[in-house]
């Protein structure tokens, strides 16, 4: 069996690794390898003659002419419990919303975003002490585990994919730099989740003495945001203790 693996990011890496470890014949297609709209790339795709295509954090809609070719179609590893949080930022959205549970879902790819039938899924508890990168890494490993358990059953016809409840679908967006601006009037828990979710990218920030002050990491102590790591515009990232050595009168009440 020849598998084309669409994805070359930190989230997709564990799934690719586990497939190789289990002896699957894999060809990786990265985002920079070619445009799916290009006829020449489509001919290259056909020449590879894949039996199955696996998508993990590829970030592009697969055109229908691709979907029809592999014997076992395309499946996608998505880090949410679909139909909740379709789209590009399911992990960040779960964190920013303060969810205590999310997961990974493997679906059959169709022509709509994260819309296809569910092959398998697994739940994951979101601990409030963890930030985006740590949660992403753990979900990536969980997705790899789910994939390697699911694949033989899917190929062998032991799993019958089931339709999503589309009436329950929710959608995520790409977060921009402006989404990271902190409003200190918001509840403490909301600010904390914003900092957990949006670092390292697009980052969370505030204004202090007419300069951008990036808030990289924080915690909650005594009902207040306790900044741990920050970076003043034009300066290096530093701990709060180091920052206070140079700015002893710093206080978040001065930010806006």
C-alpha positions in Angstrom: 0.0 0.0 0.0 1.2 3.4 -1.0 0.2 6.4 1.3 0.5 10.0 0.4 0.9 12.1 3.6 -0.2 15.7 3.2 1.5 17.7 6.0 4.9 18.8 7.1 4.4 20.7 10.4 5.0 20.0 14.1 1.4 18.7 14.4 1.7 16.3 11.5 5.2 15.0 12.4 4.2 12.4 15.0 1.6 10.8 12.6 4.2 10.6 9.8 6.7 9.1 12.2 4.4 6.4 13.5 3.4 5.4 10.0 7.1 5.0 9.1 7.7 3.0 12.3 4.9 0.6 11.4 6.3 0.0 7.9 3.9 1.9 5.8 5.1 3.1 2.4 4.9 6.9 2.7 5.4 9.9 0.4 5.2 13.3 2.0 3.5 16.2 0.3 4.3 19.6 2.0 2.5 22.9 1.5 5.4 24.2 -0.7 5.5 21.1 -2.9 3.0 22.4 -5.4 -0.4 24.0 -6.0 -3.4 21.6 -5.9 -5.0 23.8 -8.6 -2.1 23.2 -11.0 -2.6 20.6 -13.7 1.0 19.6 -13.8 0.9 18.9 -10.0 -2.3 16.9 -10.5 -0.5 14.7 -13.1 2.3 14.2 -10.6 -0.2 13.2 -8.0 -1.7 10.6 -10.4 1.7 9.2 -11.3 2.3 8.4 -7.6 -0.8 6.2 -7.7 -1.7 6.4 -4.0 -4.0 3.9 -2.3 -4.8 6.3 0.5 -4.1 9.9 1.3 -3.7 11.2 4.9 -4.0 14.9 5.7 -2.7 16.4 8.9 -2.5 20.2 9.3 -2.2 20.8 5.6 -4.3 23.9 5.6 -5.8 23.6 2.1 -9.1 22.3 0.7 -8.5 19.2 -1.5 -10.2 19.6 -4.9 -12.7 16.9 -5.9 -10.5 15.5 -8.7 -7.9 14.4 -6.2 -10.5 13.0 -3.8 -11.8 10.5 -6.3 -8.5 8.8 -7.2 -7.2 6.9 -4.2 -8.8 3.5 -3.5 -9.4 4.4 0.1 -9.9 8.1 -0.4 -8.5 10.9 1.8 -8.7 11.0 5.6 -7.9 13.9 7.9 -6.6 14.2 11.4 -8.3 17.2 13.1 -7.5 18.4 16.6 -11.1 18.8 17.9 -14.2 16.8 18.6 -16.0 17.4 15.3 -18.4 19.0 14.4 -17.1 21.4 17.1 -14.3 23.7 16.0 -14.0 23.2 12.3 -11.4 25.3 10.6 -7.9 26.6 11.1 -7.5 27.2 14.9 -9.4 24.5 16.8 -6.8 24.2 19.6 -6.4 27.9 20.2 -10.2 28.4 20.1 -10.7 25.6 22.7 -8.1 27.3 25.0 -9.4 30.8 24.6 -13.0 29.6 25.3 -11.8 27.9 28.5 -12.8 24.4 27.4 -11.8 21.6 29.7 -12.2 19.0 27.0 -11.3 18.7 23.4 -9.8 15.8 21.3 -8.8 14.5 17.9 -11.2 13.3 15.2 -10.3 11.4 12.0 -12.7 12.1 9.2 -13.1 11.2 5.5 -12.2 14.3 3.6 -14.8 15.8 1.3 -15.0 19.1 -0.5 -16.0 21.2 2.5 -13.9 22.2 5.5 -13.8 19.5 8.2 -17.2 18.4 7.0 -16.7 14.7 6.1 -17.9 11.5 7.9 -16.2 10.6 11.2 -14.0 7.5 11.2 -12.8 7.7 14.8 -12.3 10.1 17.6 -10.6 10.4 21.1 -11.1 12.8 23.9 -8.4 14.9 25.7 -8.6 16.8 28.9 -7.4 20.4 28.7 -5.5 21.4 31.8 -5.6 25.1 32.5 -1.9 25.2 33.4 -0.9 24.3 29.9 -0.4 26.6 26.9 -1.0 26.2 23.2 2.3 24.6 22.2 2.2 22.0 25.0 -1.4 21.1 24.2 -0.7 21.0 20.4 2.2 18.6 21.0 0.1 16.3 23.2 -2.8 16.3 20.7 -0.4 15.6 17.9 0.9 12.5 19.7 -2.7 11.5 20.6 -3.7 11.9 16.9 -0.8 9.7 15.8 -1.9 7.0 18.3 -5.5 7.2 17.1 -4.3 7.0 13.5 -2.2 3.9 13.8 -5.1 2.1 15.7 -7.7 3.3 13.2 -5.9 2.7 9.9 -6.0 -1.2 9.7 -9.7 -1.2 10.7 -10.6 1.5 8.2 -8.7 -0.2 5.3 -10.2 -3.5 6.3 -13.7 -2.2 6.2 -14.4 -2.8 9.9 -15.2 0.9 10.5 -18.3 2.4 8.9 -17.8 6.2 8.9 -20.7 8.1 10.3 -22.2 11.5 9.3 -21.4 14.5 11.5 -24.3 16.3 13.1 -23.9 19.4 11.0 -26.5 21.3 13.0 -24.0 21.3 15.9 -21.1 22.6 13.8 -19.0 25.5 15.1 -16.2 27.3 13.2 -12.9 28.8 14.0 -10.9 31.6 12.4 -7.3 32.5 11.9 -6.2 34.7 14.8 -4.6 38.0 13.9 -2.2 40.2 15.8 -5.0 42.5 16.9 -6.8 39.5 18.5 -3.8 39.4 20.9 -4.3 42.9 22.4 -5.2 42.5 26.1 -8.1 44.4 27.5 -7.3 44.6 31.2 -11.0 45.2 32.0 -11.9 41.7 31.0 -12.2 38.9 33.6 -8.9 37.6 34.8 -9.7 34.0 33.6 -10.4 35.3 30.1 -7.1 37.2 29.9 -5.2 34.2 31.2 -6.8 32.0 28.5 -6.0 34.6 25.8 -2.4 34.5 26.9 -2.3 30.7 26.9 -4.0 30.4 23.5 -2.2 33.0 21.4 1.4 32.5 22.3 3.8 32.2 20.6 1.7 33.4 17.6 0.2 35.9 17.0 1.2 36.8 20.5 -0.6 38.8 23.3 0.4 42.4 24.0 -0.5 45.7 25.6 0.8 49.3 25.4 3.2 50.6 28.0 4.7 54.1 27.8 3.8 54.3 24.1 5.6 51.0 23.4 4.3 47.5 22.6 4.8 45.2 25.6 4.4 41.6 24.6 3.1 39.3 27.3 4.5 35.8 26.6 3.6 33.8 29.6 1.5 34.4 32.7 -0.4 32.7 35.6 -3.2 33.6 38.0 -2.3 34.4 41.6 -4.6 35.8 44.2 -7.2 36.5 41.6 -4.8 38.6 39.5 -2.8 38.0 36.3 0.8 37.3 37.3 3.1 38.0 34.4 6.0 35.6 34.1 7.7 36.3 30.8 7.4 39.5 28.7 9.2 41.5 26.0 9.3 45.2 25.5 9.3 46.5 22.0 12.9 46.5 20.7 14.2 44.5 23.6 14.9 40.8 24.3 12.4 38.5 26.0 12.9 38.4 29.7 11.4 37.2 33.0 9.3 39.6 35.1 12.0 39.6 37.8 14.7 40.6 35.2 12.3 43.2 33.7 11.7 44.8 37.1 15.4 45.2 37.7 15.4 47.8 34.9 11.8 49.1 35.5 11.2 48.9 39.2 8.0 50.9 39.1 6.3 48.8 36.4 2.7 48.0 37.1 -0.1 46.6 34.8 -2.3 49.5 35.8 0.0 51.7 33.6 -0.8 49.6 30.6 -3.6 50.0 28.1 
